[in-house]
Amino acid sequence: MTSDELADLYRSPDSVPPVSALADLDGVDWASVSDAYGPATDVPAFIRAMASTESTHRDYAIGALFQTIWHQGTIYSASAKAVPFLLKLLEADGPHDKSAVAILLAELADGQPSFHRCEDNPEEAARWREILAKSNRSLDDELAAGRVYHADIREQIFAQLDLLYPFLRDENPEVRQSIAVAIGSYPQVVARVLSDLKEALDQESDKYVRETLEKIIQQGSTDDHG
């Protein structure tokens, strides 16, 4: 199945059983925000497909969302619009894979906006100014917009970061790793949940997740005593 085929199957609200978390999904002007490929008109269909009764469609949907609203670590204006629905899916009952939703949110929290490498790289900035100017776009405008939706995503996830805590004990080490990194990216939270992180470390068997937790706990302990 292609992304286009999946989107076509789930454009209608009637394509999945009623899910309260998705009630306002079509109230967003998705055409006015962008994902990795342009106007984000397929994103609501992908989010809706996450609640499909077809497990293969749910798997395709999470893959499509990773490709569109978190593309190789880059976040977009559409990502900020998707976050509220992903957070609601974590709270809602249904067939959706909550671990998949959690890891997507964790990666979004740790993502960076387009052109962020230009912030402290004059050569890269000069190259992109020239490229963008050909289509009458401004790098300064792009950077400013990126700061806004990056902050929006961070603030939304911060406000409900407790929804991610249970996934520190997910059966999948990749999920645990992403959740740990996401929590570690909020220093103001780490010191408050040090006991939970230490408990997770005591129970952790995966080498790489342990290393991540140890690093976060060490930094949090330093900040707490600083």
C-alpha positions as CSV (number, residue, x, y, z in Angstrom):
1,M,0.0,0.0,0.0
2,T,1.2,3.5,-0.8
3,S,0.8,6.6,1.4
4,D,-1.6,8.0,-1.2
5,E,-3.8,4.9,-1.1
6,L,-3.8,4.9,2.7
7,A,-4.8,8.6,2.8
8,D,-7.7,8.0,0.3
9,L,-9.0,5.2,2.5
10,Y,-9.2,7.4,5.6
11,R,-10.1,10.9,4.4
12,S,-13.7,10.5,5.7
13,P,-14.5,10.7,9.4
14,D,-16.7,7.7,8.8
15,S,-13.7,5.5,7.8
16,V,-13.1,4.5,11.4
17,P,-15.3,3.9,14.4
18,P,-16.0,7.1,16.4
19,V,-13.0,8.1,18.5
20,S,-13.4,11.1,20.8
21,A,-9.7,12.0,20.5
22,L,-10.2,12.7,16.8
23,A,-13.5,14.7,17.1
24,D,-12.0,18.0,16.0
25,L,-9.5,16.5,13.4
26,D,-11.2,18.1,10.4
27,G,-11.6,21.4,12.1
28,V,-7.9,22.1,11.5
29,D,-7.0,23.9,8.2
30,W,-4.4,21.3,7.2
31,A,-3.8,22.9,3.8
32,S,-2.4,26.0,5.6
33,V,0.4,24.1,7.3
34,S,3.2,22.0,5.9
35,D,4.8,18.7,6.4
36,A,7.9,17.2,4.8
37,Y,6.3,17.2,1.3
38,G,4.2,20.4,1.3
39,P,0.6,21.2,2.4
40,A,-0.3,18.7,5.0
41,T,-3.6,17.6,3.5
42,D,-2.9,13.9,4.0
43,V,-1.9,14.1,7.7
44,P,-5.4,14.0,9.2
45,A,-6.1,10.8,7.2
46,F,-2.9,9.3,8.5
47,I,-3.9,10.2,12.1
48,R,-7.3,8.8,11.5
49,A,-5.8,5.6,10.2
50,M,-4.0,5.2,13.5
51,A,-7.4,4.3,14.9
52,S,-8.3,1.8,12.2
53,T,-9.5,-1.7,13.1
54,E,-7.0,-3.0,10.5
55,S,-3.6,-3.5,12.1
56,T,-1.7,-3.3,8.8
57,H,-3.3,0.1,8.1
58,R,-2.3,1.3,11.6
59,D,1.3,0.2,10.9
60,Y,1.3,2.0,7.6
61,A,-0.2,5.1,9.3
62,I,2.6,5.4,11.9
63,G,5.2,5.0,9.2
64,A,3.5,7.7,7.1
65,L,3.4,10.1,10.0
66,F,7.1,9.5,10.7
67,Q,7.8,10.4,7.1
68,T,5.6,13.5,7.0
69,I,5.5,15.3,10.4
70,W,8.9,13.9,11.7
71,H,11.1,13.4,8.7
72,Q,14.6,12.2,9.7
73,G,14.4,14.4,12.9
74,T,12.9,17.4,11.2
75,I,9.6,18.8,12.5
76,Y,7.1,21.1,10.6
77,S,4.2,23.4,11.2
78,A,1.9,20.4,10.6
79,S,3.7,18.6,13.4
80,A,2.4,21.2,15.9
81,K,-1.2,20.7,14.7
82,A,-0.9,16.9,15.0
83,V,0.4,16.9,18.6
84,P,-2.9,17.5,20.3
85,F,-4.5,14.6,18.6
86,L,-1.6,12.3,19.3
87,L,-1.7,13.3,23.0
88,K,-5.5,12.5,23.0
89,L,-4.9,9.2,21.4
90,L,-2.6,8.3,24.3
91,E,-5.5,8.9,26.7
92,A,-8.2,7.3,24.6
93,D,-9.3,3.7,24.4
94,G,-9.2,2.1,21.0
95,P,-7.3,-0.3,18.8
96,H,-4.4,2.1,18.2
97,D,-0.9,1.2,19.3
98,K,-0.2,3.5,22.1
99,S,3.5,2.7,22.2
100,A,3.8,3.8,18.6
101,V,2.0,7.1,19.4
102,A,4.3,7.6,22.4
103,I,7.5,7.1,20.4
104,L,6.3,9.5,17.8
105,L,5.5,12.2,20.4
106,A,8.9,11.5,22.0
107,E,10.7,12.0,18.7
108,L,8.7,15.2,18.0
109,A,9.7,16.6,21.4
110,D,13.3,16.0,20.4
111,G,13.0,17.2,16.8
112,Q,14.3,20.3,15.2
113,P,12.6,22.7,12.7
114,S,13.7,23.0,9.1
115,F,16.9,25.1,8.5
116,H,17.8,25.0,12.2
117,R,21.4,24.1,11.2
118,C,21.6,27.6,9.7
119,E,21.3,29.2,13.1
120,D,25.0,28.8,13.9
121,N,26.5,27.9,10.5
122,P,27.1,31.1,8.4
123,E,28.1,29.1,5.4
124,E,25.0,27.0,5.5
125,A,22.9,30.0,6.1
126,A,24.4,31.8,3.0
127,R,23.7,28.8,0.9
128,W,20.1,28.5,1.9
129,R,19.5,32.3,1.5
130,E,20.5,32.0,-2.1
131,I,18.4,28.9,-2.7
132,L,15.3,30.3,-1.0
133,A,15.6,33.7,-2.7
134,K,15.0,31.9,-6.1
135,S,11.4,31.2,-4.9
136,N,11.0,34.5,-3.2
137,R,11.4,33.0,0.3
138,S,13.4,34.4,3.2
139,L,15.6,32.3,5.4
140,D,15.0,34.7,8.3
141,D,11.2,34.2,7.9
142,E,11.7,30.4,7.8
143,L,13.8,30.4,10.9
144,A,11.4,32.6,12.7
145,A,8.5,30.4,11.8
146,G,10.5,27.3,12.9
147,R,11.1,28.8,16.3
148,V,7.4,29.3,16.8
149,Y,6.2,25.8,15.9
150,H,9.2,24.2,17.6
151,A,8.3,26.0,20.9
152,D,4.6,25.1,20.4
153,I,5.4,21.4,20.1
154,R,7.7,21.5,23.1
155,E,5.2,23.3,25.2
156,Q,2.3,21.1,24.3
157,I,4.2,17.9,25.1
158,F,5.7,19.4,28.3
159,A,2.2,20.1,29.5
160,Q,1.3,16.4,29.3
161,L,4.7,14.8,29.7
162,D,3.3,12.6,32.4
163,L,1.5,10.6,29.6
164,L,4.9,9.4,28.4
165,Y,6.2,8.2,31.8
166,P,4.6,4.8,31.7
167,F,6.4,4.0,28.4
168,L,9.8,4.0,30.3
169,R,8.7,0.4,31.0
170,D,7.5,-0.5,27.6
171,E,8.5,-3.9,26.3
172,N,10.3,-2.4,23.3
173,P,13.7,-0.9,24.2
174,E,13.5,1.5,21.3
175,V,10.4,3.0,22.8
176,R,12.1,3.2,26.3
177,Q,15.1,4.9,24.7
178,S,13.0,7.5,22.9
179,I,10.9,8.3,26.0
180,A,14.0,8.6,28.1
181,V,15.6,11.0,25.6
182,A,12.4,13.1,25.4
183,I,12.2,13.4,29.2
184,G,15.8,14.3,29.4
185,S,15.3,17.1,27.0
186,Y,13.2,18.9,29.7
187,P,15.7,19.6,32.4
188,Q,13.0,21.3,34.6
189,V,11.3,17.9,34.7
190,V,14.2,15.6,35.2
191,A,15.1,16.7,38.7
192,R,11.4,16.3,39.7
193,V,11.2,12.7,38.5
194,L,14.7,11.5,39.4
195,S,13.3,8.8,41.7
196,D,11.2,7.4,38.8
197,L,14.1,7.5,36.4
198,K,16.3,5.7,39.0
199,E,13.6,3.0,39.4
200,A,13.5,2.6,35.6
201,L,17.3,2.3,35.5
202,D,17.2,-0.4,38.2
203,Q,14.8,-2.4,36.1
204,E,16.4,-1.7,32.7
205,S,18.2,-4.6,30.9
206,D,19.1,-2.9,27.6
207,K,22.7,-1.5,27.5
208,Y,21.8,1.6,25.4
209,V,18.7,2.5,27.4
210,R,20.7,2.1,30.6
211,E,23.4,4.5,29.3
212,T,20.8,7.0,28.3
213,L,19.1,6.9,31.7
214,E,22.4,7.1,33.6
215,K,23.4,10.2,31.6
216,I,20.0,11.9,32.3
217,I,20.1,11.0,36.0
218,Q,23.6,12.3,36.3
219,Q,22.7,15.6,34.7
220,G,19.5,15.9,36.7
221,S,21.3,15.2,39.9
222,T,23.9,17.9,39.0
223,D,21.2,20.4,38.1
224,D,19.3,19.6,41.3
225,H,22.3,20.4,43.5
226,G,23.4,23.3,41.4
